[in-house]
């Protein structure tokens, strides 16, 4: 008969299992690619059976969607909640949201999801649809609403909001892709050039973009 401690340990283990499967899936998808990774490899990496994997995620596509949701969609939802209760300047809000995302994503394996998705979407249109619906659209709406907030209160000059959002986001995605492609190569393979400092990049990027958005004093 199991002791209370053993029962509690099994319960904790069961509760942790979905996250363990997501971690294993992301590690293998990054290493081998989504198409080349077999479900049983993910299960073995997480220390469970293939049947256990399918109890939580009915298909490999569902597993990738869950990875995207955990790594990216949840961060966007957190950002939206922060924005809803933010009472400071729009410049501070934009810097806060993007800096929080950057710390959470760039310094973790989550930064690999962008390269993973870009590599696989042409062969898996359902993943492309999910990524657009659950990542691109809500992120665009959130950042667009922040830019509009700045325009409406006179902090930002009048700009095309969609273009401003693209200018903010696309370089961030590109630097994440670089981290897991050229940035993963030894410097000797890159002509001795030093890797991009992602944290210096985000600071400079935000300074340049926010300075460009700022309304001139005469226009306020």
N, CA, C and O of each residue as an XYZ file, in Angstrom:
880
protein
N       0.847     -1.203      0.000
C       0.000      0.000      0.000
C       0.879      1.249      0.000
O       1.862      1.322      0.737
N       0.527      2.214     -0.815
C       1.327      3.432     -0.930
C       1.188      4.290      0.312
O       0.110      4.397      0.897
N       2.286      4.894      0.702
C       2.253      5.850      1.806
C       1.735      7.185      1.290
O       1.760      7.424      0.082
N       1.258      8.074      2.189
C       0.815      9.407      1.749
C       1.902     10.162      1.002
O       1.618     10.882      0.045
N       3.164      9.998      1.444
C       4.267     10.700      0.777
C       4.439     10.201     -0.653
O       4.667     10.992     -1.568
N       4.329      8.871     -0.847
C       4.471      8.304     -2.190
C       3.325      8.756     -3.090
O       3.531      9.077     -4.260
N       2.115      8.778     -2.531
C       0.959      9.237     -3.308
C       1.121     10.694     -3.714
O       0.830     11.066     -4.851
N       1.589     11.520     -2.777
C       1.805     12.940     -3.070
C       2.871     13.123     -4.132
O       2.733     13.976     -5.008
N       3.943     12.326     -4.066
C       5.023     12.428     -5.055
C       4.520     12.063     -6.440
O       4.861     12.721     -7.423
N       3.697     10.999     -6.522
C       3.147     10.603     -7.823
C       2.231     11.685     -8.372
O       2.217     11.949     -9.574
N       1.457     12.317     -7.471
C       0.557     13.375     -7.914
C       1.350     14.555     -8.473
O       1.009     15.114     -9.516
N       2.418     14.923     -7.757
C       3.257     16.025     -8.245
C       3.887     15.663     -9.579
O       3.977     16.497    -10.479
N       4.322     14.411     -9.703
C       4.935     13.954    -10.949
C       3.927     14.028    -12.097
O       4.270     14.456    -13.200
N       2.685     13.611    -11.839
C       1.661     13.646    -12.875
C       1.353     15.075    -13.285
O       1.174     15.361    -14.469
N       1.291     15.976    -12.304
C       1.000     17.377    -12.608
C       2.119     18.021    -13.413
O       1.874     18.928    -14.209
N       3.349     17.553    -13.207
C       4.499     18.120    -13.923
C       4.677     17.524    -15.310
O       5.430     18.060    -16.123
N       3.989     16.416    -15.591
C       4.255     15.678    -16.823
C       4.001     16.481    -18.097
O       4.828     16.429    -19.008
N       2.884     17.231    -18.205
C       2.700     18.004    -19.446
C       3.862     18.950    -19.724
O       4.308     19.065    -20.866
N       4.357     19.633    -18.686
C       5.484     20.541    -18.885
C       6.744     19.779    -19.270
O       7.524     20.255    -20.095
N       6.954     18.604    -18.685
C       8.113     17.792    -19.042
C       8.037     17.358    -20.502
O       9.053     17.329    -21.197
N       6.850     17.025    -20.961
C       6.669     16.646    -22.366
C       6.911     17.835    -23.288
O       7.523     17.683    -24.346
N       6.439     19.012    -22.900
C       6.674     20.208    -23.715
C       8.158     20.538    -23.783
O       8.669     20.891    -24.846
N       8.852     20.425    -22.656
C      10.292     20.693    -22.642
C      11.036     19.705    -23.531
O      11.932     20.088    -24.284
N      10.661     18.436    -23.441
C      11.303     17.413    -24.272
C      11.017     17.654    -25.746
O      11.909     17.529    -26.586
N       9.775     17.998    -26.058
C       9.404     18.249    -27.453
C      10.178     19.422    -28.021
O      10.714     19.332    -29.125
N      10.243     20.516    -27.287
C      10.955     21.686    -27.790
C      12.428     21.370    -28.016
O      12.993     21.750    -29.041
N      13.053     20.678    -27.067
C      14.469     20.336    -27.212
C      14.707     19.502    -28.467
O      15.658     19.757    -29.206
N      13.858     18.514    -28.714
C      14.046     17.646    -29.877
C      13.645     18.335    -31.172
O      14.305     18.151    -32.194
N      12.584     19.118    -31.148
C      12.186     19.849    -32.355
C      13.297     20.800    -32.790
O      13.561     20.949    -33.983
N      13.942     21.440    -31.823
C      15.032     22.365    -32.147
C      16.235     21.601    -32.681
O      16.872     22.025    -33.645
N      16.540     20.483    -32.054
C      17.720     19.702    -32.444
C      17.547     19.014    -33.792
O      18.462     19.027    -34.615
N      16.373     18.409    -34.026
C      16.189     17.560    -35.203
C      15.234     18.129    -36.240
O      15.231     17.692    -37.391
N      14.426     19.101    -35.839
C      13.355     19.574    -36.701
C      12.063     18.865    -36.359
O      12.069     17.728    -35.887
N      10.954     19.548    -36.600
C       9.651     18.983    -36.241
C       9.348     17.729    -37.045
O       8.958     16.709    -36.477
N       9.523     17.793    -38.362
C       9.161     16.666    -39.223
C       9.990     15.429    -38.912
O       9.488     14.308    -39.001
N      11.251     15.620    -38.548
C      12.152     14.488    -38.328
C      12.034     13.885    -36.933
O      12.574     12.808    -36.680
N      11.347     14.552    -36.040
C      11.211     14.058    -34.667
C      10.008     13.136    -34.565
O       8.908     13.496    -34.984
N      10.214     11.946    -34.009
C       9.116     10.994    -33.824
C       8.524     11.139    -32.417
O       9.213     11.491    -31.460
N       7.247     10.859    -32.334
C       6.549     10.994    -31.048
C       7.196     10.133    -29.976
O       7.308     10.556    -28.825
N       7.624      8.926    -30.342
C       8.230      8.048    -29.343
C       9.563      8.600    -28.823
O       9.958      8.314    -27.693
N      10.248      9.387    -29.649
C      11.480     10.024    -29.178
C      11.172     11.076    -28.111
O      11.886     11.189    -27.114
N      10.117     11.831    -28.330
C       9.714     12.830    -27.333
C       9.343     12.137    -26.027
O       9.751     12.566    -24.948
N       8.567     11.063    -26.134
C       8.153     10.329    -24.941
C       9.367      9.795    -24.186
O       9.448      9.924    -22.964
N      10.307      9.198    -24.910
C      11.502      8.642    -24.272
C      12.329      9.738    -23.605
O      12.857      9.551    -22.509
N      12.435     10.875    -24.277
C      13.205     11.996    -23.723
C      12.585     12.485    -22.417
O      13.293     12.929    -21.513
N      11.258     12.398    -22.325
C      10.550     12.822    -21.110
C      10.430     11.706    -20.083
O       9.948     11.930    -18.972
N      10.871     10.492    -20.452
C      10.826      9.380    -19.516
C       9.463      8.750    -19.352
O       9.149      8.209    -18.292
N       8.634      8.818    -20.416
C       7.304      8.202    -20.360
C       7.101      7.355    -21.612
O       7.930      7.366    -22.522
N       6.002      6.630    -21.647
C       5.688      5.824    -22.819
C       5.021      6.678    -23.896
O       4.527      7.772    -23.623
N       5.018      6.159    -25.121
C       4.338      6.856    -26.212
C       2.849      6.998    -25.906
O       2.234      8.015    -26.228
N       2.274      5.963    -25.277
C       0.860      6.027    -24.919
C       0.565      7.147    -23.937
O      -0.467      7.811    -24.031
N       1.474      7.352    -22.995
C       1.296      8.446    -22.041
C       1.338      9.791    -22.748
O       0.553     10.687    -22.438
N       2.257      9.930    -23.698
C       2.330     11.171    -24.481
C       0.991     11.471    -25.137
O       0.511     12.603    -25.095
N       0.387     10.441    -25.747
C      -0.865     10.655    -26.469
C      -2.053     10.899    -25.539
O      -3.091     11.392    -25.979
N      -1.908     10.558    -24.256
C      -2.959     10.916    -23.307
C      -3.071     12.433    -23.151
O      -4.156     12.972    -22.932
N      -1.942     13.098    -23.268
C      -1.901     14.553    -23.089
C      -2.001     15.304    -24.416
O      -2.615     16.368    -24.495
N      -1.388     14.738    -25.456
C      -1.336     15.408    -26.757
C      -1.669     14.376    -27.833
O      -0.842     13.516    -28.136
N      -2.877     14.448    -28.419
C      -3.337     13.417    -29.351
C      -2.478     13.242    -30.595
O      -2.491     12.171    -31.201
N      -1.732     14.270    -30.990
C      -0.900     14.175    -32.191
C       0.355     15.013    -32.005
O       0.447     15.829    -31.088
N       1.320     14.797    -32.892
C       2.552     15.587    -32.823
C       2.264     17.049    -33.137
O       2.905     17.941    -32.581
N       1.301     17.304    -34.028
C       0.909     18.682    -34.328
C       0.320     19.361    -33.092
O       0.596     20.532    -32.830
N      -0.494     18.619    -32.333
C      -1.042     19.175    -31.089
C       0.073     19.496    -30.097
O      -0.012     20.470    -29.349
N       1.100     18.682    -30.099
C       2.238     18.918    -29.212
C       2.960     20.204    -29.600
O       3.314     21.000    -28.731
N       3.180     20.414    -30.894
C       3.831     21.650    -31.332
C       2.960     22.865    -31.021
O       3.472     23.905    -30.606
N       1.662     22.740    -31.217
C       0.767     23.853    -30.870
C       0.870     24.185    -29.380
O       0.863     25.354    -28.995
N       0.965     23.156    -28.555
C       1.086     23.390    -27.115
C       2.414     24.058    -26.776
O       2.479     24.889    -25.870
N       3.475     23.697    -27.499
C       4.774     24.353    -27.311
C       4.658     25.835    -27.661
O       5.138     26.693    -26.920
N       4.019     26.129    -28.791
C       3.832     27.525    -29.212
C       3.010     28.289    -28.179
O       3.338     29.421    -27.822
N       1.941     27.659    -27.705
C       1.081     28.323    -26.716
C       1.845     28.620    -25.432
O       1.735     29.710    -24.870
N       2.616     27.647    -24.977
C       3.355     27.827    -23.724
C       4.457     28.873    -23.866
O       4.625     29.724    -22.992
N       5.203     28.811    -24.963
C       6.370     29.685    -25.124
C       6.003     31.099    -25.551
O       6.655     32.058    -25.138
N       4.960     31.239    -26.378
C       4.671     32.539    -26.972
C       3.295     33.083    -26.602
O       3.188     34.203    -26.103
N       2.243     32.305    -26.839
C       0.886     32.826    -26.620
C       0.671     33.262    -25.177
O       0.029     34.282    -24.925
N       1.202     32.498    -24.232
C       1.013     32.852    -22.822
C       1.704     34.170    -22.487
O       1.221     34.932    -21.649
N       2.847     34.444    -23.149
C       3.562     35.711    -22.911
C       2.752     36.897    -23.439
O       2.730     37.967    -22.830
N       2.095     36.695    -24.569
C       1.274     37.763    -25.138
C       0.092     38.061    -24.216
O      -0.245     39.221    -23.980
N      -0.528     37.006    -23.700
C      -1.642     37.198    -22.761
C      -1.178     37.930    -21.504
O      -1.887     38.793    -20.987
N       0.012     37.586    -21.016
C       0.560     38.294    -19.851
C       0.771     39.777    -20.173
O       0.476     40.650    -19.357
N       1.286     40.043    -21.374
C       1.509     41.427    -21.783
C       0.215     42.212    -21.876
O       0.157     43.375    -21.477
N      -0.824     41.576    -22.403
C      -2.121     42.248    -22.508
C      -2.670     42.590    -21.124
O      -3.247     43.659    -20.924
N      -2.487     41.673    -20.171
C      -2.954     41.936    -18.806
C      -2.176     43.091    -18.175
O      -2.755     43.923    -17.477
N      -0.869     43.140    -18.422
C      -0.055     44.233    -17.889
C      -0.482     45.561    -18.507
O      -0.594     46.572    -17.813
N      -0.718     45.548    -19.819
C      -1.096     46.783    -20.510
C      -2.429     47.313    -20.000
O      -2.614     48.523    -19.868
N      -3.360     46.400    -19.714
C      -4.695     46.823    -19.278
C      -4.654     47.603    -17.969
O      -5.482     48.485    -17.742
N      -3.694     47.280    -17.111
C      -3.639     47.960    -15.827
C      -2.529     48.987    -15.709
O      -2.219     49.445    -14.610
N      -1.925     49.352    -16.840
C      -0.769     50.259    -16.811
C      -1.237     51.705    -16.894
O      -2.024     52.058    -17.772
N      -0.750     52.541    -15.978
C      -1.196     53.936    -15.950
C      -0.091     54.925    -16.301
O      -0.323     56.134    -16.290
N       1.107     54.433    -16.612
C       2.218     55.323    -16.930
C       2.203     55.767    -18.376
O       1.191     55.648    -19.067
N       3.335     56.281    -18.826
C       3.436     56.774    -20.200
C       3.430     55.615    -21.187
O       3.758     54.482    -20.834
N       3.054     55.910    -22.425
C       3.032     54.876    -23.453
C       4.441     54.407    -23.777
O       4.652     53.226    -24.052
N       5.401     55.314    -23.748
C       6.795     54.927    -23.973
C       7.236     53.909    -22.929
O       7.861     52.904    -23.267
N       6.919     54.161    -21.676
C       7.282     53.221    -20.611
C       6.535     51.901    -20.767
O       7.094     50.835    -20.510
N       5.277     51.969    -21.188
C       4.493     50.753    -21.388
C       5.101     49.897    -22.489
O       5.283     48.693    -22.308
N       5.418     50.504    -23.631
C       5.993     49.746    -24.737
C       7.333     49.138    -24.332
O       7.610     47.974    -24.623
N       8.151     49.926    -23.667
C       9.454     49.417    -23.233
C       9.281     48.272    -22.234
O       9.998     47.274    -22.297
N       8.337     48.421    -21.323
C       8.091     47.398    -20.309
C       7.625     46.094    -20.944
O       8.135     45.023    -20.614
N       6.656     46.181    -21.854
C       6.108     44.978    -22.483
C       7.180     44.248    -23.277
O       7.360     43.041    -23.111
N       7.895     44.968    -24.139
C       8.877     44.319    -25.002
C      10.084     43.827    -24.211
O      10.640     42.774    -24.524
N      10.490     44.570    -23.201
C      11.618     44.123    -22.377
C      11.260     42.856    -21.601
O      12.087     41.955    -21.469
N      10.030     42.784    -21.088
C       9.590     41.586    -20.370
C       9.557     40.382    -21.302
O      10.010     39.296    -20.942
N       9.020     40.580    -22.497
C       9.007     39.492    -23.479
C      10.424     39.036    -23.774
O      10.708     37.840    -23.838
N      11.307     40.008    -23.952
C      12.671     39.685    -24.356
C      13.369     38.841    -23.295
O      14.014     37.845    -23.622
N      13.246     39.224    -22.053
C      13.881     38.469    -20.976
C      13.309     37.055    -20.911
O      14.051     36.089    -20.736
N      11.992     36.938    -21.052
C      11.335     35.634    -20.933
C      11.630     34.729    -22.120
O      11.723     33.512    -21.958
N      11.778     35.300    -23.305
C      11.904     34.490    -24.516
C      13.351     34.337    -24.963
O      13.808     33.216    -25.190
N      14.077     35.436    -25.094
C      15.406     35.358    -25.704
C      16.372     34.510    -24.884
O      17.182     33.779    -25.455
N      16.304     34.591    -23.574
C      17.237     33.867    -22.718
C      16.829     32.422    -22.460
O      17.456     31.743    -21.646
N      15.805     31.948    -23.128
C      15.345     30.576    -22.933
C      15.234     29.867    -24.278
O      15.417     30.472    -25.334
N      14.929     28.576    -24.219
C      14.737     27.812    -25.452
C      13.531     28.302    -26.238
O      13.379     27.972    -27.415
N      12.669     29.090    -25.592
C      11.507     29.637    -26.303
C      11.923     30.448    -27.517
O      11.164     30.561    -28.479
N      13.128     31.016    -27.482
C      13.596     31.815    -28.621
C      13.755     30.982    -29.881
O      13.796     31.526    -30.984
N      13.846     29.654    -29.726
C      13.996     28.775    -30.884
C      12.685     28.536    -31.618
O      12.685     28.044    -32.747
N      11.572     28.880    -30.989
C      10.272     28.574    -31.599
C      10.088     29.320    -32.917
O       9.480     28.785    -33.844
N      10.603     30.543    -33.017
C      10.431     31.310    -34.253
C      11.088     30.598    -35.433
O      10.467     30.448    -36.485
N      12.321     30.165    -35.271
C      13.012     29.446    -36.347
C      12.298     28.140    -36.653
O      12.142     27.766    -37.815
N      11.867     27.451    -35.613
C      11.154     26.188    -35.786
C       9.894     26.379    -36.620
O       9.643     25.623    -37.558
N       9.106     27.384    -36.276
C       7.859     27.633    -36.999
C       8.139     28.061    -38.432
O       7.508     27.555    -39.361
N       9.073     28.984    -38.624
C       9.382     29.456    -39.977
C       9.855     28.323    -40.880
O       9.587     28.322    -42.081
N      10.562     27.355    -40.291
C      11.075     26.223    -41.065
C       9.966     25.265    -41.465
O      10.017     24.683    -42.548
N       8.975     25.094    -40.619
C       8.006     24.013    -40.807
C       6.664     24.433    -41.396
O       5.924     23.576    -41.879
N       6.324     25.727    -41.373
C       4.939     26.094    -41.682
C       4.516     25.761    -43.113
O       3.343     25.468    -43.347
N       5.434     25.798    -44.068
C       5.026     25.518    -45.450
C       4.561     24.081    -45.616
O       3.728     23.790    -46.474
N       5.091     23.191    -44.805
C       4.717     21.783    -44.905
C       3.578     21.402    -43.962
O       3.006     20.318    -44.076
N       3.257     22.293    -43.039
C       2.199     22.008    -42.062
C       1.284     23.226    -41.968
O       1.400     24.012    -41.028
N       0.377     23.391    -42.931
C      -0.465     24.595    -42.968
C      -1.327     24.776    -41.729
O      -1.671     25.904    -41.378
N      -1.680     23.687    -41.065
C      -2.481     23.821    -39.850
C      -1.680     24.520    -38.750
O      -2.232     25.277    -37.951
N      -0.374     24.255    -38.721
C       0.498     24.941    -37.762
C       0.594     26.418    -38.120
O       0.570     27.278    -37.240
N       0.703     26.711    -39.415
C       0.757     28.111    -39.861
C      -0.496     28.857    -39.433
O      -0.419     29.982    -38.939
N      -1.654     28.225    -39.626
C      -2.920     28.853    -39.242
C      -2.967     29.088    -37.730
O      -3.392     30.147    -37.270
N      -2.530     28.095    -36.974
C      -2.534     28.225    -35.512
C      -1.606     29.349    -35.079
O      -1.970     30.151    -34.219
N      -0.421     29.420    -35.656
C       0.562     30.443    -35.287
C       0.036     31.841    -35.602
O       0.189     32.766    -34.804
N      -0.581     31.985    -36.764
C      -1.142     33.292    -37.121
C      -2.251     33.687    -36.153
O      -2.322     34.834    -35.712
N      -3.112     32.734    -35.827
C      -4.286     33.021    -34.994
C      -3.914     33.247    -33.527
O      -4.497     34.104    -32.863
N      -2.954     32.488    -33.027
C      -2.666     32.507    -31.591
C      -1.446     33.342    -31.211
O      -1.258     33.666    -30.038
N      -0.616     33.690    -32.196
C       0.585     34.474    -31.891
C       0.587     35.793    -32.648
O       0.614     36.862    -32.037
N       0.559     35.724    -33.971
C       0.723     36.942    -34.777
C      -0.426     37.917    -34.545
O      -0.194     39.096    -34.278
N      -1.653     37.437    -34.645
C      -2.795     38.349    -34.518
C      -2.899     38.987    -33.135
O      -3.031     40.208    -33.050
N      -2.845     38.212    -32.043
C      -2.944     38.870    -30.734
C      -1.759     39.776    -30.424
O      -1.929     40.810    -29.778
N      -0.550     39.404    -30.876
C       0.609     40.275    -30.642
C       0.468     41.574    -31.420
O       0.775     42.650    -30.908
N      -0.001     41.467    -32.666
C      -0.202     42.658    -33.493
C      -1.269     43.564    -32.886
O      -1.110     44.784    -32.849
N      -2.351     42.961    -32.413
C      -3.425     43.753    -31.793
C      -2.935     44.450    -30.523
O      -3.250     45.617    -30.292
N      -2.167     43.737    -29.705
C      -1.680     44.329    -28.460
C      -0.739     45.496    -28.738
O      -0.932     46.592    -28.212
N       0.274     45.261    -29.561
C       1.242     46.325    -29.830
C       0.603     47.464    -30.615
O       0.938     48.631    -30.409
N      -0.323     47.121    -31.520
C      -1.035     48.170    -32.253
C      -1.850     49.050    -31.326
O      -1.930     50.263    -31.522
N      -2.456     48.437    -30.311
C      -3.247     49.230    -29.354
C      -2.350     50.148    -28.531
O      -2.763     51.240    -28.140
N      -1.123     49.704    -28.270
C      -0.194     50.554    -27.513
C       0.263     51.730    -28.370
O       0.330     52.862    -27.891
N       0.578     51.462    -29.640
C       0.956     52.559    -30.541
C      -0.197     53.552    -30.662
O       0.017     54.764    -30.617
N      -1.421     53.039    -30.816
C      -2.589     53.921    -30.926
C      -2.768     54.735    -29.641
O      -3.121     55.913    -29.700
N      -2.534     54.130    -28.512
C      -2.618     54.847    -27.232
C      -1.671     56.038    -27.234
O      -2.031     57.136    -26.811
N      -0.444     55.800    -27.721
C       0.532     56.879    -27.769
C       0.151     57.984    -28.735
O       0.384     59.162    -28.463
N      -0.439     57.604    -29.870
C      -0.894     58.611    -30.840
C      -2.043     59.423    -30.250
O      -2.067     60.650    -30.351
N      -2.994     58.722    -29.633
C      -4.181     59.397    -29.101
C      -3.846     60.377    -27.977
O      -4.491     61.417    -27.844
N      -2.841     60.045    -27.170
C      -2.526     60.954    -26.061
C      -1.423     61.950    -26.406
O      -0.972     62.711    -25.550
N      -0.990     61.937    -27.675
C      -0.032     62.932    -28.129
C       1.428     62.592    -27.900
O       2.303     63.388    -28.242
N       1.714     61.424    -27.328
C       3.114     61.033    -27.119
C       3.794     60.637    -28.426
O       4.963     60.952    -28.650
N       3.047     59.942    -29.287
C       3.609     59.460    -30.545
C       3.064     60.289    -31.696
O       1.935     60.778    -31.651
N       3.878     60.437    -32.719
C       3.406     61.124    -33.912
C       2.478     60.200    -34.691
O       2.424     58.997    -34.434
N       1.756     60.769    -35.637
C       0.837     59.966    -36.443
C       1.640     59.113    -37.425
O       2.369     59.636    -38.268
N       1.495     57.802    -37.302
C       2.197     56.852    -38.167
C       1.213     55.773    -38.590
O       0.131     55.639    -38.020
N       1.607     55.008    -39.595
C       0.834     53.825    -39.956
C       1.064     52.778    -38.862
O       2.190     52.322    -38.661
N       0.008     52.406    -38.169
C       0.160     51.554    -36.985
C       0.699     50.177    -37.348
O       1.579     49.662    -36.658
N       0.188     49.570    -38.417
C       0.670     48.241    -38.796
C       2.160     48.267    -39.117
O       2.902     47.371    -38.716
N       2.595     49.297    -39.842
C       4.014     49.399    -40.183
C       4.869     49.601    -38.937
O       5.965     49.051    -38.832
N       4.364     50.391    -37.999
C       5.100     50.606    -36.750
C       5.257     49.301    -35.973
O       6.326     49.019    -35.432
N       4.188     48.510    -35.921
C       4.254     47.226    -35.214
C       5.248     46.295    -35.892
O       6.044     45.641    -35.219
N       5.208     46.231    -37.223
C       6.162     45.379    -37.945
C       7.592     45.820    -37.670
O       8.480     44.987    -37.489
N       7.814     47.126    -37.639
C       9.158     47.650    -37.379
C       9.632     47.300    -35.971
O      10.825     47.100    -35.742
N       8.706     47.230    -35.044
C       9.050     46.859    -33.676
C       9.370     45.376    -33.545
O      10.343     44.997    -32.893
N       8.545     44.539    -34.171
C       8.582     43.106    -33.890
C       9.533     42.326    -34.789
O      10.265     41.463    -34.304
N       9.537     42.612    -36.081
C      10.283     41.755    -37.005
C      11.774     41.685    -36.687
O      12.338     40.594    -36.767
N      12.448     42.784    -36.329
C      13.862     42.642    -35.949
C      14.066     41.748    -34.721
O      15.084     41.064    -34.618
N      13.113     41.749    -33.797
C      13.228     40.895    -32.615
C      13.139     39.423    -33.003
O      13.877     38.587    -32.481
N      12.227     39.115    -33.923
C      12.115     37.738    -34.404
C      13.388     37.342    -35.139
O      13.887     36.230    -34.969
N      13.915     38.256    -35.959
C      15.117     37.956    -36.735
C      16.308     37.672    -35.835
O      17.104     36.782    -36.135
N      16.448     38.404    -34.743
C      17.593     38.180    -33.859
C      17.457     36.841    -33.135
O      18.463     36.204    -32.822
N      16.226     36.408    -32.868
C      16.017     35.075    -32.290
C      16.374     33.986    -33.300
O      17.000     32.987    -32.945
N      15.979     34.179    -34.554
C      16.339     33.219    -35.594
C      17.854     33.172    -35.753
O      18.431     32.094    -35.897
N      18.498     34.335    -35.729
C      19.959     34.396    -35.834
C      20.623     33.617    -34.697
O      21.610     32.913    -34.915
N      20.083     33.744    -33.495
C      20.653     33.049    -32.333
C      20.724     31.551    -32.569
O      21.678     30.900    -32.142
N      19.720     30.996    -33.248
C      19.641     29.552    -33.442
C      20.076     29.118    -34.842
O      19.788     27.996    -35.260
N      20.757     29.987    -35.556
C      21.307     29.626    -36.871
C      22.765     30.071    -36.912
O      23.636     29.357    -36.416
N      23.047     31.233    -37.491
C      24.424     31.716    -37.546
C      25.012     31.922    -36.154
O      26.193     31.662    -35.927
N      24.193     32.384    -35.238
C      24.684     32.641    -33.890
C      25.120     31.398    -33.145
O      25.865     31.486    -32.169
N      24.660     30.228    -33.600
C      25.046     28.970    -32.959
C      26.338     28.400    -33.531
O      26.842     27.392    -33.036
N      26.881     29.040    -34.574
C      28.115     28.566    -35.203
C      29.333     29.118    -34.463
O      29.268     30.216    -33.910
N      30.443     28.373    -34.444
C      31.675     28.900    -33.839
C      32.138     30.151    -34.578
O      31.986     30.225    -35.797
N      32.700     31.137    -33.875
C      33.164     32.364    -34.539
C      34.111     32.100    -35.698
O      34.134     32.854    -36.670
N      34.905     31.014    -35.597
C      35.852     30.706    -36.675
C      35.138     30.439    -37.991
O      35.695     30.669    -39.064
N      33.903     29.951    -37.908
C      33.126     29.674    -39.128
C      32.503     30.936    -39.704
O      31.989     30.919    -40.823
N      32.544     32.020    -38.958
C      31.909     33.273    -39.373
C      32.943     34.360    -39.629
O      32.655     35.550    -39.506
N      34.145     33.936    -39.986
C      35.193     34.911    -40.262
C      35.688     35.618    -39.021
O      36.244     36.713    -39.103
N      35.486     34.989    -37.857
C      35.963     35.578    -36.617
C      35.074     36.661    -36.042
O      35.430     37.276    -35.036
N      33.913     36.914    -36.660
C      33.026     37.960    -36.142
C      32.414     37.521    -34.818
O      32.154     36.336    -34.605
N      32.190     38.468    -33.949
C      31.617     38.166    -32.648
C      30.108     37.964    -32.763
O      29.475     38.586    -33.616
N      29.516     37.111    -31.924
C      28.059     36.937    -31.961
C      27.340     38.221    -31.576
O      27.890     39.074    -30.879
N      26.107     38.343    -32.039
C      25.294     39.509    -31.703
C      24.941     39.464    -30.216
O      24.521     38.429    -29.699
N      25.114     40.582    -29.544
C      24.701     40.706    -28.143
C      23.214     41.039    -28.128
O      22.824     42.182    -28.370
N      22.388     40.037    -27.844
C      20.948     40.223    -27.914
C      20.420     41.283    -26.972
O      19.472     41.990    -27.311
N      21.010     41.408    -25.798
C      20.506     42.378    -24.824
C      20.888     43.806    -25.207
O      20.106     44.737    -25.016
N      22.095     43.972    -25.750
C      22.461     45.299    -26.264
C      21.574     45.656    -27.446
O      21.192     46.812    -27.627
N      21.253     44.648    -28.248
C      20.397     44.878    -29.413
C      19.029     45.406    -28.997
O      18.557     46.399    -29.552
N      18.389     44.757    -28.030
C      17.036     45.172    -27.660
C      17.045     46.577    -27.082
O      16.118     47.350    -27.325
N      18.078     46.919    -26.319
C      18.144     48.280    -25.771
C      18.253     49.318    -26.893
O      17.533     50.316    -26.896
N      19.153     49.075    -27.837
C      19.334     50.016    -28.943
C      18.108     50.057    -29.847
O      17.707     51.120    -30.321
N      17.519     48.888    -30.079
C      16.347     48.805    -30.952
C      15.189     49.617    -30.376
O      14.548     50.385    -31.093
N      14.926     49.449    -29.099
C      13.829     50.191    -28.477
C      14.114     51.686    -28.449
O      13.211     52.494    -28.667
N      15.357     52.058    -28.183
C      15.699     53.488    -28.200
C      15.431     54.093    -29.569
O      14.819     55.156    -29.674
N      15.888     53.416    -30.620
C      15.718     53.936    -31.980
C      14.245     54.028    -32.359
O      13.800     55.045    -32.891
N      13.485     52.961    -32.084
C      12.080     52.941    -32.496
C      11.240     53.925    -31.691
O      10.400     54.627    -32.254
N      11.458     53.982    -30.399
C      10.662     54.895    -29.580
C      11.020     56.349    -29.856
O      10.151     57.220    -29.816
N      12.291     56.619    -30.134
C      12.661     57.978    -30.549
C      11.987     58.335    -31.868
O      11.555     59.471    -32.069
N      11.901     57.352    -32.768
C      11.259     57.604    -34.053
C       9.761     57.820    -33.945
O       9.176     58.547    -34.747
N       9.141     57.194    -32.959
C       7.697     57.348    -32.762
C       7.336     58.627    -32.008
O       6.219     59.131    -32.125
N       8.272     59.138    -31.247
C       7.960     60.263    -30.360
C       7.522     61.499    -31.146
O       8.161     61.883    -32.125
N       6.441     62.106    -30.710
C       5.952     63.333    -31.353
C       6.882     64.489    -31.012
O       7.432     64.551    -29.912
N       7.054     65.398    -31.957
C       7.865     66.585    -31.689
C       7.132     67.478    -30.696
O       5.902     67.475    -30.665
N       7.857     68.243    -29.886
C       7.194     69.103    -28.883
C       6.165     70.043    -29.496
O       5.138     70.328    -28.881
N       6.438     70.526    -30.710
C       5.514     71.469    -31.349
C       4.201     70.810    -31.726
O       3.173     71.477    -31.843
N       4.236     69.461    -31.921
C       3.029     68.755    -32.362
C       2.137     68.363    -31.197
O       1.006     67.930    -31.416
N       2.613     68.502    -29.963
C       1.819     68.059    -28.806
C       0.808     69.112    -28.381
O       0.062     68.900    -27.425
